[in-house]
Amino acid sequence: MAAAKNGQGMLYVTMQPQEGLSLDQFHEWYNNEHGPTRLRLPQIFSNGLRYQATDGQQPHFLAAYDVTDMAHLLTLTYLDLRANRSSREAETIGQVKVDRFFFDLIWTQEAPSFKPAEQCTDAEAEGRVLVAVDVSLNLTQEPDAAEKVIQWYEEEHIPMLSKIPGWLRSRVLRTPSIIEGSNAGETKIITLHEYAAQNGLGGPEHKASMDTPWRTEVFNKYITTKGRRTYSLFYVFGPAPRDLKHLAALPASAAFSAVSPRLTTTPGASPDGPIISSYITTPHDGLIIPYQLEGNPSPSAPVIAFSNSLLTSLHMWDPLIKILKTSRPDLRILRYDTRGRHSIPSPPQPATLDLLADDLASLLDALRIDKLQTLVGVSMGGATTLNFAIRHPSRLQKFVACDFNAASSEANTQAWKDRIAVAEADEGRGLKEQLAGVTVERWFHPSTMETKKEVVKWMTEMVAGNSVEGFRWSCQALWGYDLREKMREVKGVEGLFVVGEGDGKGALVKAMDGFRGLLGEKGGELKVVKEAGHLPMCECPEGFWEVVRDFI
């Protein structure tokens, strides 16, 4: 049993969509725009949970947000969220009956095994039962009614509830808070009781808690009215939009794009939909990392993720994703822009392979993706992929690491320093005017350069679009690293190595063949993509797919 810290509380919002508002539209807006926008303020909101009523009463939906300090809800940081709503949010919320309540947290009692829903996987959290009880107080005749009711909860009632099988946590809250909402001016005690999906509600322990002399005295003397609602948890917010399920059910006309909250959604009825394009902010240094989530809309669908080469964007995977969506419609597909593509943290710091691997882990956390089915990376993304398997082996089943070396050399480090000088030349125009062209020529197989002019143009423009400053700091991840000893320790993760036959004029084929046997206990297989260079998935996507298809 623990008393609340000063200021802790809850934003408690009940919602009833009005007739004419599609539930898919309601859920997609709330899950992809409204909720994540609030979870991007961890200094204010420590979680956000959505519940659906199980008692047949209205409102049917509840959202509960734990607030670190209720005073934060008076700041511009929070108030601006409501004042600067997107046009879609304003239109949608106008079709929902909303009541907002603000509660101060008094104290909490938890089961020894309790884990907050936001720390559970979706499979662990969904289906949890919430029983919400609110009581009005007889303050006219009993001025100390609140203290008496809280004492009963603390000393008898909740200790008895804790004996019910499946009980997880009970919290006592009260109004009024310093914030006024739909409960303005009314003094109530609210208790929230959480249970596992399988529980003993209605059983002997529960009945015993409802039939004691002290309870009878409290209700006869101090309580005037009681309300009780029951709910089931069905969605846990993260700071990154991820709801493809409801987006998939929407018509093409429901497409949404806004600079604030920096979100673009493409419904399932659109070509290539559903697609979510948004961003996360890394917790360690506040860097914005854009991502794109698409493919199978089921929240339980396995996830394949892609890690880019230096100087490219997440769109380098476009040709392969087109094949993947047709060949593997069972997969959710995640790709993202590596740090340094657009910006750098402030103050600047050199990227490292550890930092790049942890960026991906942060992205998975924000999307509440517990484990990847497959991670595919190339060049710097290949080294990142191997390092992710080293640092986070429990978070992926298998990986495909392409066109990289397990260790860098002094000559390679110097080559990157020389390329930085080229990129920064002529007031930063060197990247676009010089480095982009020579880089693509160095990467691509001669046959690609001669016969696939559109591919060459596409990649050259992509490289030219990189941030010069971002390139300077991000390429340092490829200086002075050595993964050879650590890759021996990888366990429980399958690995496949892939290389274009012409990468480094064949030198990288030999290099990767030399270290592939160091992976774990059995090593990894090496496959070669014919007539491809450094980016075989871009130069020859069909050939690349042929060599990885069975493994994936």
C-alpha positions in Angstrom: 0.0 0.0 0.0 1.5 3.3 -1.0 0.4 6.9 -0.6 0.4 9.0 -3.8 3.1 11.5 -4.5 2.0 15.1 -4.3 0.2 16.2 -7.5 -0.3 12.7 -9.0 -3.7 12.2 -10.5 -5.7 11.1 -13.5 -7.4 12.4 -16.6 -10.5 10.2 -17.0 -12.5 10.7 -20.2 -15.7 8.9 -21.1 -16.9 9.0 -24.7 -20.0 8.0 -26.6 -19.8 8.3 -30.4 -23.0 9.7 -31.8 -25.1 8.0 -34.5 -23.6 8.6 -37.9 -20.0 8.4 -36.8 -18.2 5.3 -38.0 -16.6 3.4 -35.1 -13.6 2.7 -37.4 -13.2 6.4 -37.9 -13.6 7.1 -34.2 -11.0 4.5 -33.2 -8.5 5.3 -35.9 -8.6 9.0 -35.0 -8.2 8.4 -31.3 -5.6 5.7 -31.6 -3.4 7.3 -34.3 -3.8 11.0 -33.6 -5.3 11.9 -30.3 -3.7 9.4 -27.9 -0.2 9.3 -29.2 0.0 13.1 -29.2 -0.5 13.0 -25.4 1.9 10.1 -24.9 4.6 12.2 -26.5 4.5 14.3 -23.3 5.9 11.8 -20.8 6.6 14.6 -18.4 2.8 14.9 -18.1 1.3 11.5 -19.0 2.9 8.3 -17.9 0.4 6.1 -19.8 -2.9 6.1 -21.7 -5.3 3.2 -21.7 -8.6 2.6 -23.5 -11.5 0.6 -22.1 -14.8 -0.6 -23.5 -17.8 -1.0 -21.3 -18.9 -4.5 -20.4 -22.0 -3.6 -18.4 -24.3 -2.5 -21.3 -24.3 1.1 -20.1 -23.4 4.3 -21.9 -20.9 5.9 -22.4 -19.4 2.8 -24.1 -15.8 4.0 -24.1 -13.3 5.2 -21.4 -9.8 6.6 -21.8 -7.7 6.9 -18.6 -4.4 8.8 -18.4 -2.1 8.8 -15.4 -0.8 12.3 -14.8 2.5 12.9 -13.1 1.4 16.2 -11.6 -2.1 17.7 -12.1 -0.5 21.1 -12.3 0.9 20.2 -15.7 -2.6 20.3 -17.1 -2.6 24.1 -16.5 0.5 24.6 -18.6 0.6 25.8 -22.2 2.3 22.5 -23.2 -0.9 20.7 -22.5 -3.4 23.5 -23.2 -2.0 24.1 -26.7 -2.9 20.5 -27.6 -6.5 21.3 -27.2 -6.3 24.8 -28.6 -4.4 23.7 -31.8 -6.5 20.7 -32.8 -6.3 19.4 -36.4 -9.4 20.1 -38.5 -10.1 16.3 -38.4 -9.9 16.2 -34.6 -12.3 19.1 -34.3 -14.8 17.5 -36.7 -14.6 14.0 -35.2 -14.8 15.2 -31.6 -17.9 17.2 -32.5 -19.6 13.9 -33.1 -18.7 12.4 -29.7 -20.3 13.1 -26.4 -17.3 13.6 -24.2 -17.0 14.1 -20.4 -13.6 14.8 -18.9 -13.0 14.2 -15.2 -9.9 15.2 -13.2 -9.0 13.1 -10.1 -6.3 13.4 -7.5 -4.7 10.1 -6.5 -4.8 9.3 -2.8 -3.2 5.9 -2.5 -2.6 2.6 -4.3 -2.5 -1.0 -3.3 -1.0 -3.6 -5.7 -0.6 -7.3 -6.0 3.0 -8.5 -5.6 2.9 -9.7 -9.3 1.3 -6.5 -10.6 2.8 -5.0 -13.7 1.3 -1.8 -15.3 -0.4 -2.3 -18.6 2.0 -0.1 -20.4 4.8 -2.4 -19.3 3.0 -5.5 -20.6 2.8 -6.7 -24.1 -0.6 -6.1 -25.8 -1.4 -9.8 -25.4 -0.7 -9.6 -21.7 -2.6 -6.4 -21.1 -5.7 -6.6 -23.3 -8.8 -8.0 -21.6 -7.9 -6.8 -18.1 -11.0 -5.9 -16.2 -11.6 -2.5 -14.6 -14.3 -1.9 -12.0 -14.9 1.8 -11.5 -16.8 2.9 -8.4 -17.7 6.4 -7.5 -19.5 7.5 -4.3 -21.0 10.9 -3.4 -20.6 12.0 0.1 -22.9 13.2 2.9 -20.8 16.3 3.7 -23.7 18.3 5.0 -24.3 16.1 8.0 -20.8 14.5 8.1 -18.0 17.0 7.3 -15.4 14.3 7.7 -17.2 11.8 5.4 -14.3 11.7 2.9 -11.8 10.8 5.6 -14.1 8.1 7.0 -14.8 6.5 3.6 -11.1 6.5 2.6 -10.2 4.9 6.0 -12.7 2.1 5.3 -11.3 1.6 1.9 -7.7 1.5 3.2 -8.2 -0.6 6.3 -11.0 -3.1 5.3 -12.5 -3.0 1.9 -9.5 -3.1 -0.4 -7.6 -5.6 1.7 -10.6 -7.9 1.3 -10.8 -7.2 -2.4 -7.2 -8.2 -2.7 -8.1 -11.7 -1.8 -10.3 -12.1 -4.9 -8.5 -14.4 -7.5 -7.1 -12.3 -10.3 -7.1 -9.0 -8.3 -4.2 -6.8 -9.6 -4.5 -3.3 -8.2 -6.9 -0.9 -6.4 -6.5 2.9 -6.4 -8.4 5.5 -4.4 -8.9 9.0 -6.0 -11.0 12.0 -5.2 -12.4 15.2 -6.5 -12.2 18.1 -6.7 -8.9 18.4 -8.3 -7.2 21.7 -9.0 -8.5 21.2 -12.6 -12.2 21.6 -13.2 -13.9 19.2 -15.7 -17.3 17.6 -15.9 -17.1 17.0 -12.2 -16.6 20.6 -11.3 -17.7 21.5 -7.7 -18.6 18.0 -6.8 -16.8 16.0 -4.1 -16.6 12.3 -4.8 -14.4 9.4 -3.9 -13.5 7.2 -6.9 -12.0 3.7 -6.6 -10.5 1.9 -9.6 -10.1 -1.9 -9.2 -8.1 -3.9 -11.8 -8.4 -7.6 -12.3 -7.0 -10.2 -14.7 -9.3 -11.3 -17.5 -9.9 -14.5 -15.6 -10.9 -13.5 -12.1 -13.1 -14.3 -9.1 -15.5 -11.3 -9.3 -18.9 -12.5 -8.0 -17.2 -15.3 -6.1 -17.1 -15.9 -2.3 -14.3 -13.5 -1.6 -16.0 -10.7 -3.5 -19.3 -11.3 -1.8 -17.6 -11.3 1.6 -16.1 -7.8 0.9 -19.6 -6.5 0.2 -21.2 -7.7 3.4 -19.5 -6.4 6.6 -20.8 -4.2 9.5 -18.3 -1.5 8.7 -19.4 -1.3 5.1 -23.0 -1.0 6.2 -22.1 1.8 8.6 -20.1 3.7 5.9 -22.9 3.5 3.3 -25.7 4.4 5.8 -23.8 7.3 7.3 -21.3 8.8 4.9 -22.4 7.9 1.4 -25.4 9.3 -0.5 -25.1 7.7 -3.9 -23.0 5.1 -5.6 -22.1 4.4 -9.2 -20.4 1.3 -10.6 -19.1 0.6 -14.1 -17.2 -2.3 -15.5 -14.9 -2.2 -18.5 -12.4 -4.3 -20.4 -9.0 -2.9 -21.5 -8.7 -3.0 -25.3 -5.9 -0.6 -26.3 -2.7 0.7 -24.7 -1.3 3.9 -26.2 2.3 4.4 -27.1 3.8 7.7 -28.4 3.9 6.3 -32.0 0.7 5.8 -34.0 0.3 2.1 -35.0 -3.4 1.3 -35.5 -3.5 -0.2 -39.0 -6.6 -2.3 -38.2 -9.2 0.5 -38.1 -7.3 2.5 -40.8 -7.6 -0.6 -43.1 -11.4 -0.4 -42.8 -11.7 3.3 -43.9 -12.5 4.6 -47.4 -9.8 6.3 -49.5 -11.6 9.6 -48.7 -10.6 9.3 -45.0 -6.9 9.8 -45.8 -5.3 12.3 -43.4 -2.1 14.4 -43.4 -1.1 17.2 -41.1 2.2 18.9 -40.2 1.0 19.0 -36.6 0.8 16.3 -35.3 3.2 15.2 -38.2 1.1 12.3 -39.2 0.0 10.9 -42.6 -2.5 8.0 -42.8 -3.4 6.2 -46.0 -6.6 4.0 -45.6 -6.9 0.4 -46.7 -9.1 1.3 -49.6 -6.3 3.3 -51.2 -3.6 1.8 -53.4 -0.9 0.2 -51.2 -2.9 1.1 -48.0 -3.1 1.0 -45.1 0.0 3.1 -44.3 1.0 5.2 -41.3 3.8 7.7 -41.6 4.8 9.4 -38.4 7.7 9.8 -36.1 9.2 9.1 -32.7 11.5 11.1 -30.5 14.4 9.1 -29.1 14.3 9.1 -25.2 18.1 9.3 -24.9 18.7 12.5 -26.9 15.4 13.8 -28.3 16.1 13.1 -31.9 13.2 12.9 -34.3 13.1 9.6 -36.3 10.5 9.3 -39.0 9.0 5.8 -39.7 6.4 4.1 -41.9 4.2 1.2 -40.8 2.2 -0.7 -43.4 1.2 -4.2 -44.6 -1.0 -6.6 -42.7 -3.4 -4.6 -40.5 -3.7 -7.2 -37.7 -2.2 -6.0 -34.4 -0.9 -9.5 -33.9 0.7 -9.9 -37.4 4.4 -10.6 -37.4 6.6 -7.6 -38.1 9.5 -7.3 -40.5 11.7 -4.2 -40.2 14.3 -2.6 -42.5 17.4 -0.6 -41.6 18.8 1.6 -44.3 22.2 2.3 -45.8 23.9 5.5 -44.9 22.8 8.4 -47.1 19.5 6.8 -48.1 16.0 7.1 -46.8 13.4 4.5 -45.9 12.2 4.7 -49.5 15.3 2.8 -50.6 13.2 -0.3 -49.8 10.3 0.7 -52.1 11.0 -1.9 -54.9 11.4 -4.7 -52.4 8.3 -3.7 -50.3 6.2 -3.9 -53.5 7.3 -7.5 -53.9 6.9 -8.3 -50.2 3.3 -7.0 -50.0 2.3 -9.4 -52.7 4.4 -12.4 -51.6 4.0 -12.0 -47.9 0.6 -10.4 -47.1 0.8 -11.9 -43.6 3.5 -9.4 -42.5 3.4 -5.9 -41.0 6.2 -3.9 -42.5 8.2 -1.3 -40.6 10.9 1.0 -42.0 12.5 4.2 -40.7 15.0 6.9 -41.4 18.3 6.3 -39.7 19.7 9.2 -37.5 21.6 11.6 -39.7 19.3 11.4 -42.6 17.5 14.6 -41.7 18.9 16.1 -38.5 21.3 15.5 -35.6 20.7 15.8 -31.9 21.6 19.0 -30.0 24.3 19.2 -29.0 25.7 17.1 -31.8 27.2 13.7 -31.1 28.8 11.1 -33.3 26.6 8.1 -34.1 27.7 4.7 -32.9 26.5 1.3 -33.8 25.2 0.9 -30.3 23.3 4.1 -30.6 21.8 3.0 -33.9 20.7 -0.3 -32.5 19.1 1.4 -29.5 17.3 3.8 -31.8 15.5 0.8 -33.3 14.7 -0.5 -29.9 13.2 2.8 -29.0 11.1 2.8 -32.1 9.8 -0.7 -31.3 9.0 0.4 -27.7 7.1 3.4 -29.0 5.1 1.1 -31.4 4.7 -1.5 -28.6 6.3 -4.1 -30.9 7.7 -6.6 -28.5 9.6 -8.8 -31.0 10.5 -8.7 -34.7 10.0 -11.7 -36.9 12.8 -10.5 -39.1 15.2 -7.5 -39.3 16.8 -6.7 -42.7 19.6 -4.2 -43.0 22.2 -3.2 -45.6 25.5 -1.4 -45.4 25.5 0.6 -42.2 22.0 -0.9 -41.7 23.6 -4.3 -42.0 26.1 -3.6 -39.2 23.2 -2.1 -37.2 21.2 -5.3 -37.8 24.0 -7.5 -36.5 24.5 -5.3 -33.5 20.8 -5.3 -32.8 21.0 -9.1 -32.6 24.0 -8.7 -30.2 22.4 -6.1 -28.0 18.7 -7.1 -28.1 18.6 -10.8 -29.0 15.2 -11.3 -27.3 13.6 -8.8 -29.6 14.0 -10.6 -32.9 13.7 -14.1 -34.3 16.0 -13.8 -37.3 17.9 -11.2 -39.3 19.3 -10.6 -42.8 22.4 -8.5 -42.8 23.6 -7.3 -46.2 26.7 -5.8 -47.7 28.7 -4.7 -44.7 31.8 -5.7 -42.7 31.8 -7.0 -39.2 34.8 -4.7 -38.4 36.1 -1.5 -39.8 39.6 -0.6 -40.8 41.8 2.5 -40.5 41.7 2.9 -44.3 37.9 2.8 -44.2 37.8 5.4 -41.5 40.0 7.7 -43.5 37.8 7.2 -46.6 34.8 8.5 -44.6 36.7 11.5 -43.5 37.6 12.2 -47.1 34.0 11.9 -48.1 33.0 14.4 -45.3 35.4 16.9 -46.8 33.8 16.4 -50.3 30.3 16.8 -48.9 31.1 20.0 -47.0 33.0 21.6 -49.9 31.5 24.6 -51.6 29.4 25.6 -48.6 27.8 22.1 -48.3 26.9 21.8 -52.0 29.5 19.1 -52.4 27.2 16.3 -51.3 24.7 17.1 -54.0 27.0 18.1 -56.7 29.9 15.6 -56.2 29.5 13.0 -53.6 26.0 11.8 -54.6 27.1 10.8 -58.1 30.4 9.2 -57.2 28.8 7.3 -54.3 26.1 5.7 -56.4 28.7 4.8 -59.1 30.8 3.2 -56.3 27.8 1.3 -54.9 26.1 0.0 -58.1 27.1 -2.9 -60.3 28.4 -1.8 -63.8 25.3 -3.4 -65.4 23.0 -1.3 -63.2 24.8 1.9 -64.2 24.6 1.0 -67.9 21.0 -0.5 -68.2 19.0 0.9 -65.3 19.3 4.7 -65.7 16.1 5.4 -63.8 17.3 3.4 -60.8 20.6 5.3 -60.9 18.8 8.7 -61.1 16.4 7.7 -58.2 19.3 6.7 -55.9 21.4 9.7 -56.8 18.6 12.0 -55.9 18.0 10.1 -52.7 21.7 10.4 -51.7 21.8 14.1 -52.7 18.8 14.8 -50.4 20.7 13.8 -47.2 21.5 16.4 -44.6 25.2 17.3 -44.9 25.6 17.8 -41.2 23.7 14.6 -40.6 26.1 12.7 -42.9 29.1 14.1 -41.1 28.0 12.9 -37.7 26.2 9.7 -38.7 29.0 8.2 -40.8 31.2 8.1 -37.7 29.2 5.0 -36.6 31.4 3.2 -39.2 34.7 4.3 -37.7 36.6 2.0 -35.4 34.1 -0.7 -34.7 34.6 -4.5 -34.4 31.6 -6.9 -33.9 33.5 -10.1 -34.5 33.9 -11.3 -30.9 30.5 -10.2 -29.8 28.7 -11.9 -32.7 30.0 -15.2 -31.3 27.7 -14.7 -28.3 24.5 -14.4 -30.2 22.1 -17.1 -29.2 18.5 -17.9 -30.2 18.6 -15.7 -33.3 19.0 -17.0 -36.8 21.1 -15.0 -39.2 21.5 -14.9 -43.0 24.2 -12.8 -44.7 23.6 -11.5 -48.2 26.0 -9.6 -50.6 25.9 -8.3 -54.1 28.5 -10.1 -56.2 30.0 -6.9 -57.4 30.2 -5.1 -54.1 33.7 -3.7 -53.8 34.5 -5.5 -57.0 34.0 -8.8 -55.2 36.1 -8.0 -52.2 33.1 -7.8 -49.9 32.0 -11.3 -50.9 35.3 -12.6 -49.6 35.1 -10.5 -46.4 31.6 -11.6 -45.5 32.5 -15.2 -46.2 35.3 -14.8 -43.8 33.2 -13.7 -40.8 29.9 -15.4 -41.4 31.0 -18.5 -39.4 31.5 -16.4 -36.3 27.8 -16.0 -35.7 26.7 -17.9 -32.6 27.4 -21.6 -32.4 26.7 -22.6 -36.0 27.5 -19.5 -38.0 25.3 -18.0 -40.7 24.9 -18.8 -44.4 26.1 -16.4 -47.1 24.1 -15.8 -50.2 25.2 -13.8 -53.2 23.0 -11.7 -55.5 24.1 -11.8 -59.1 24.6 -8.6 -61.1 24.2 -6.5 -58.1 26.6 -4.2 -56.1 26.3 -2.6 -52.7 22.5 -2.2 -52.6 21.1 -5.4 -54.2 17.6 -4.8 -53.0 17.5 -1.6 -55.0 19.5 -2.8 -58.1 17.9 -6.2 -58.4 14.9 -6.5 -56.1 13.6 -9.7 -57.7 17.0 -11.3 -57.4 17.4 -10.2 -53.8 13.9 -11.6 -53.0 14.8 -14.9 -54.5 17.8 -15.4 -52.1 16.0 -14.3 -48.9 12.5 -15.5 -49.6 12.8 -19.0 -48.0 14.7 -17.6 -45.0 12.1 -14.9 -44.3 
